[in-house]
Amino acid sequence: MGIFNFFKRTKIEEWELLLLKNVITNLPKEYLKLINQIDDGLFRNVLLDASDIPGYVSFGFNFNVYKKYCNENEKSYKLTSIKVYDNRTSTFLNYAVYVSSGVINGYSLERDKKSKIDVSRIDVSGFRKEIIGESDYSRIVNILNEEERKVLTSSEVYSVFVKNKEYFHIKDLEDGDFIGIDKKKFVYKITHDPLEVVLLNQTIIDVFKQPSK
């Protein structure tokens, strides 16, 4: 499983936005609308190792832009089997884009720190769209009551390890902070700077009655 590491970069780098836009431009026209989100300033930062997906980079959102594009009726999916070129190794690397509720959530790129990605050399000939499963949500659904199942969005529930304990992300806050629960359904606020896991005297329902701050 991935380790939630707060000591890596949080700033978005220019090359990753260029690569993302170039990839989308090479896909069928139905995906071009995703570029509007990027140009509108959807992303505010990146969050590394927020998932056990190899090479996954998650985006933090500017929530006023997020609300403009979010459509909870859209199924979560990933655009996968995309290849991008690494000049250092002269090989193509696997790249995928993750979309939830109609909004780009992040991407995965299996690279090492020395990789030099050519943002203009992209192969989408094998590209496919895959509906994302709900595996992490299914691991906690049996501890939820009916009301809690209604307020949780299954695609936003994912496993995160902080200080060697597993939590399940249930709600984004700003700057990479989030609300999580454990398998006993205790609710925590997990913050980025400083690194803290704070037990809240709240229920899952309480959390979703409050607006995001």
N, C-alpha and C positions, 0 to 999 in steps of 0.2 A: 504493500500500500504506500501511497505517496506521503511524505512528511510535509506538514504545513510549515513552511519556512518563511519567517517574517524578515529575514536579514538579507534577502535578495532584492534586486531592483524592483521598484514599483512604477518607474517612469516609462511611458510608452516610447519606443524608439521609432524613428522615422522609417527605417527599412521595413519594419513589420507591418506598418500601415500601407506602405507602397506595395508590399508583397500581397497583402490581403486584397487590396483593390485590383491589382493586376490579375490575381486568381479569379476573382468574381467577374471581371471583364471578359475573361476567356470562357466563362461558363455560359449555358443557354440564357437567352434574354430574360427569362422569368426571374433570374436572380439579380439582375442589375439594380433592382430597387434597394438591395442591401447596401449599395454604395452610398445612397442618400443618408443612411444612418451615420456612416463614417464622416461624411462631409458636414453633417449637422452638428458634429461634436459629441456624439453619443459617449465616447470613451473618455474616462478621466484618469485612469491608471491601469496597471496590470497587476495581477496576482499570480505568483508562481507556486507550483506544487499544491494547488487547491484541489487536486483530483489524483486518482491513481492511474489516470491515462498518461502514458509515457509522453514527455515533452509538451504537456498541456499548459497553455497560458490563458488565464481567465482575464476578462476585461471588467474593470469597475466602471460604473455608469454615472453620467450626469442625469439625474432622475427626471428632470423636466423634459429632456430629449427622449429618455426611455419610455415615458408615458405616451409620447406621441406615436411610437412605433409598436408598442406592446399589444399583442392580440392573444389573449389567453386561450382562445379557441383553436389556435394553430398548434399542431403537434410539434414536439421537439424532434429535430433531425440533425444529421451531420452530412456534410458534403465531403466525400472521402475518395480514396484511390487517386488523389491528385499528387503529382510529382513536381518538386522544385529542385533546381540545380545548385549543388555545392561546388564552388570553384576550387576549394582546397583539395577535395578528394576526387574531383571530376566524376561525381556520381549524382544521381537523382535521389532525393530523400522524400519520404512519405509526408504528406501535408493534408490536414483536414480542417474544415470550418464547422463550428458547432452553433446551431441556431435554436433558441428556445422562445416560445411565444412570439415568433416572428422577428426576434431580435438576435443579433450576433452576440453570443456569449463568450466566445474565445476560439482558439485554434490549437492544433497540436502539430508539432514539427519535431521529428526524431533527429536531433542534431547534437553536436557537442560544442563546447565553448569556442573552439577554433574554427568552426564552420564559417565560410564566407558565402552567403547566399546570393545568387544572381536573381534579383527580384523580377527580371524580365524574361527569364528562361523557365517556362512553365509547361508542363504536359498534362492536359486534362482529358486526353483521349480515352482513359479508362474510368473517368469520373462516374460516381454514382451517389445517389441520395439514399441514406439509411435512416429510418425512423429509430430514434433512440429509445432503448428499453427503460424500464423503470425499476432496475434491479435494487438500487439502494432504498428507494421508497418501499419496495416490497418487503424489505428486511424489517421495517418498523410498522408497517400498516396494521399488523395484528395487535399492536399495543395502543392503537389510536381508537378513540370512540367515534361515533358517527359525525358529531359536530366538528371534531378535529380533522377528520378526513375531508370535510367540506372546505375548510379554510386553507389547508395545505395544497400547494401546487406540486404534483408528483415530480415533474421535471426539474424542480428547483431543490429537491431533496437529494443531497449527496454526502457521502462519507468523507470526513476530514479528521486527520490526526493532529492533535495539538498536545505537546508535552506527553507523548506516548499514550494518550487516551483518545478513544474514538468518539467523535460527536457527529451528529447529522445536521448539516446546514439546512435551515428552514426559511430564513429570511435575510436578505441583504440589508445592511446599513450602509453608511457612506464610508469612503476611504478604505475599503477592503474589510471593514468590521462586519460582523454578522451575528445573528441569533442562531443558536444551535441547541439541540437536545441530546441527551444520552438515552441508553436503552431503558432506563428507569423513568423516562419522560421528564426528568428535571430540565429546566430551561436555563440557558447560559447566554451571557453576552460575551463574545470573544473579540477582543480588540487587537489592533495591529501595532499601535505605538502609544503607550508601552504594550508589550505582550502580556495580556491578562485574560484569564478565564474567570468570569464573575458569575456566581450562582444568583439567579434572579428569583425574587419571591413572586413569580408570575406563572400563569398557565400558558399553554400554547394559544388558547383562545384570547387571553389577555394581550399577547404579543400582536396579534393581528387586528385587534381593535384600535391599536395605536398607529398613527401615521408614521412612516419612515422619517427619521431625522437625518 
